[in-house]
Amino acid sequence: MTHGSEFWTVTSAANSKIQAAEMRVLRLIKGRKIFQNEDIRKELNVKSILRYVEETQLRWFGHVK
């Protein structure tokens, strides 16, 4: 899902689509329909995809710089 994320331009529309897709996958993994976003991340011990994308972009920027 994050292939090539170093080069993405993350707009607010893309941001919400990415977050929605991430939560769908996490709910499928957990097997529950209704769950708070932060609670499910804590239970599964995963960080947000958007945070991961931001970290990879910053790492790439540091490499290029």
N, CA, C and O of each residue as an XYZ file, in Angstrom:
260
protein
N       0.804     -1.181      0.000
C       0.000      0.000      0.000
C       0.862      1.267      0.000
O       0.404      2.323     -0.437
N       2.066      1.173      0.471
C       2.908      2.366      0.555
C       4.041      2.364     -0.464
O       4.995      3.130     -0.327
N       3.949      1.525     -1.471
C       5.004      1.450     -2.473
C       5.183      2.804     -3.159
O       4.221      3.355     -3.695
N       6.378      3.332     -3.148
C       6.681      4.597     -3.785
C       6.198      5.804     -3.010
O       6.109      6.900     -3.564
N       5.885      5.624     -1.742
C       5.305      6.713     -0.954
C       6.281      7.863     -0.720
O       5.867      8.941     -0.292
N       7.555      7.655     -0.991
C       8.528      8.729     -0.838
C       8.227      9.881     -1.787
O       8.611     11.020     -1.525
N       7.551      9.594     -2.872
C       7.331     10.580     -3.920
C       5.894     11.067     -4.005
O       5.563     11.847     -4.897
N       5.030     10.621     -3.090
C       3.630     11.027     -3.122
C       3.480     12.491     -2.748
O       4.237     13.023     -1.936
N       2.498     13.127     -3.349
C       2.032     14.423     -2.889
C       0.728     14.150     -2.164
O      -0.288     13.854     -2.794
N       0.752     14.246     -0.855
C      -0.407     13.870     -0.060
C      -1.298     15.091      0.150
O      -0.992     15.977      0.948
N      -2.408     15.113     -0.587
C      -3.398     16.173     -0.433
C      -4.376     15.779      0.665
O      -4.331     14.653      1.161
N      -5.243     16.679      1.041
C      -6.214     16.347      2.084
C      -7.183     15.273      1.598
O      -7.624     14.442      2.392
N      -7.522     15.275      0.314
C      -8.403     14.240     -0.235
C      -7.705     12.885     -0.212
O      -8.305     11.884      0.179
N      -6.441     12.850     -0.628
C      -5.673     11.602     -0.591
C      -5.470     11.146      0.841
O      -5.497      9.948      1.124
N      -5.267     12.088      1.739
C      -5.074     11.794      3.147
C      -6.280     11.042      3.711
O      -6.112     10.031      4.394
N      -7.482     11.519      3.434
C      -8.672     10.859      3.959
C      -8.905      9.499      3.308
O      -9.377      8.575      3.970
N      -8.581      9.362      2.022
C      -8.741      8.070      1.350
C      -7.762      7.037      1.897
O      -8.118      5.874      2.085
N      -6.537      7.462      2.149
C      -5.525      6.557      2.704
C      -5.937      6.105      4.098
O      -5.846      4.922      4.426
N      -6.387      7.042      4.908
C      -6.793      6.708      6.271
C      -8.006      5.774      6.273
O      -8.065      4.847      7.080
N      -8.962      6.003      5.390
C     -10.141      5.144      5.314
C      -9.753      3.722      4.890
O     -10.248      2.746      5.454
N      -8.877      3.613      3.905
C      -8.434      2.291      3.457
C      -7.669      1.569      4.563
O      -7.839      0.367      4.765
N      -6.830      2.312      5.274
C      -6.078      1.709      6.378
C      -7.015      1.170      7.447
O      -6.828      0.052      7.928
N      -8.015      1.946      7.821
C      -8.931      1.506      8.867
C      -9.778      0.331      8.417
O     -10.105     -0.534      9.231
N     -10.144      0.275      7.137
C     -10.878     -0.894      6.623
C     -10.052     -2.156      6.800
O     -10.565     -3.187      7.234
N      -8.764     -2.070      6.460
C      -7.883     -3.230      6.579
C      -7.707     -3.629      8.042
O      -7.755     -4.813      8.376
N      -7.505     -2.644      8.911
C      -7.324     -2.951     10.330
C      -8.575     -3.568     10.934
O      -8.482     -4.475     11.761
N      -9.748     -3.086     10.528
C     -10.994     -3.680     11.024
C     -11.163     -5.105     10.518
O     -11.663     -5.965     11.244
N     -10.753     -5.364      9.284
C     -10.804     -6.731      8.764
C      -9.869     -7.648      9.548
O     -10.221     -8.787      9.856
N      -8.690     -7.153      9.867
C      -7.734     -7.939     10.635
C      -8.294     -8.240     12.015
O      -8.200     -9.369     12.497
N      -8.875     -7.232     12.648
C      -9.394     -7.381     14.001
C     -10.720     -8.127     14.029
O     -11.048     -8.780     15.019
N     -11.485     -8.031     12.942
C     -12.749     -8.742     12.874
C     -13.902     -8.010     13.521
O     -14.881     -8.636     13.926
N     -13.807     -6.687     13.628
C     -14.889     -5.903     14.215
C     -15.282     -4.780     13.269
O     -14.450     -4.211     12.562
N     -16.564     -4.482     13.279
C     -17.064     -3.409     12.419
C     -16.928     -2.050     13.095
O     -16.478     -1.088     12.472
N     -17.310     -1.966     14.350
C     -17.290     -0.690     15.061
C     -16.135     -0.692     16.048
O     -16.071     -1.522     16.954
N     -15.241      0.237     15.858
C     -14.055      0.313     16.708
C     -13.457      1.696     16.562
O     -13.478      2.258     15.467
N     -12.929      2.257     17.626
C     -12.272      3.558     17.554
C     -10.906      3.392     16.892
O     -10.203      2.413     17.141
N     -10.536      4.350     16.049
C      -9.288      4.264     15.286
C      -8.063      4.071     16.175
O      -7.245      3.185     15.926
N      -7.938      4.888     17.198
C      -6.752      4.808     18.052
C      -6.750      3.525     18.875
O      -5.688      2.957     19.132
N      -7.922      3.065     19.289
C      -7.998      1.832     20.072
C      -7.542      0.631     19.251
O      -6.806     -0.221     19.748
N      -7.975      0.566     18.007
C      -7.602     -0.580     17.174
C      -6.109     -0.540     16.855
O      -5.469     -1.589     16.776
N      -5.545      0.656     16.669
C      -4.095      0.758     16.422
C      -3.308      0.305     17.642
O      -2.296     -0.385     17.509
N      -3.769      0.690     18.837
C      -3.081      0.285     20.062
C      -3.157     -1.220     20.261
O      -2.165     -1.848     20.631
N      -4.328     -1.805     20.019
C      -4.482     -3.251     20.191
C      -3.613     -4.035     19.220
O      -3.024     -5.051     19.589
N      -3.531     -3.565     17.982
C      -2.738     -4.261     16.974
C      -1.278     -3.814     16.969
O      -0.447     -4.400     16.275
N      -0.970     -2.777     17.744
C       0.385     -2.254     17.871
C       0.959     -1.833     16.511
O       2.047     -2.254     16.120
N       0.188     -0.985     15.798
C       0.633     -0.457     14.510
C       0.545      1.060     14.538
O      -0.286      1.629     15.245
N       1.400      1.708     13.770
C       1.319      3.160     13.647
C       0.581      3.493     12.359
O       0.391      2.641     11.492
N       0.180      4.720     12.259
C      -0.595      5.184     11.116
C       0.224      5.103      9.829
O       1.431      5.349      9.831
N      -0.437      4.759      8.746
C       0.229      4.727      7.442
C       0.687      6.130      7.066
O       1.755      6.301      6.478
N      -0.108      7.119      7.400
C       0.261      8.499      7.065
C       1.529      8.912      7.799
O       2.353      9.640      7.246
N       1.695      8.464      9.021
C       2.930      8.754      9.768
C       4.107      8.043      9.096
O       5.190      8.615      8.972
N       3.897      6.806      8.664
C       4.945      6.056      7.978
C       5.347      6.753      6.680
O       6.532      6.865      6.367
N       4.346      7.221      5.924
C       4.622      7.923      4.668
C       5.427      9.187      4.939
O       6.381      9.487      4.222
N       5.043      9.923      5.971
C       5.772     11.140      6.324
C       7.221     10.832      6.691
O       8.136     11.552      6.289
N       7.425      9.767      7.452
C       8.789      9.387      7.836
C       9.627      8.987      6.630
O      10.799      9.353      6.541
N       9.036      8.238      5.698
C       9.799      7.835      4.511
C      10.119      9.034      3.624
O      11.192      9.098      3.023
N       9.186      9.987      3.543
C       9.453     11.186      2.745
C      10.579     12.001      3.363
O      11.448     12.505      2.651
N      10.566     12.130      4.680
C      11.636     12.868      5.342
C      12.978     12.153      5.211
O      14.010     12.799      5.033
N      12.970     10.827      5.297
C      14.192     10.056      5.127
C      14.743     10.242      3.714
O      15.948     10.423      3.534
N      13.863     10.197      2.711
C      14.282     10.392      1.330
C      14.822     11.805      1.132
O      15.846     11.994      0.476
N      14.129     12.802      1.703
C      14.598     14.188      1.590
C      15.997     14.336      2.183
O      16.851     14.998      1.593
N      16.237     13.729      3.340
C      17.550     13.778      3.967
C      18.616     13.113      3.107
O      19.753     13.580      3.036
N      18.233     12.008      2.449
C      19.163     11.306      1.572
C      19.529     12.177      0.366
O      20.698     12.271     -0.009
N      18.527     12.804     -0.228
C      18.760     13.623     -1.415
C      19.542     14.877     -1.059
O      20.419     15.303     -1.811
N      19.225     15.466      0.086
C      19.889     16.685      0.498
C      21.356     16.425      0.750
O      22.092     17.344      1.110
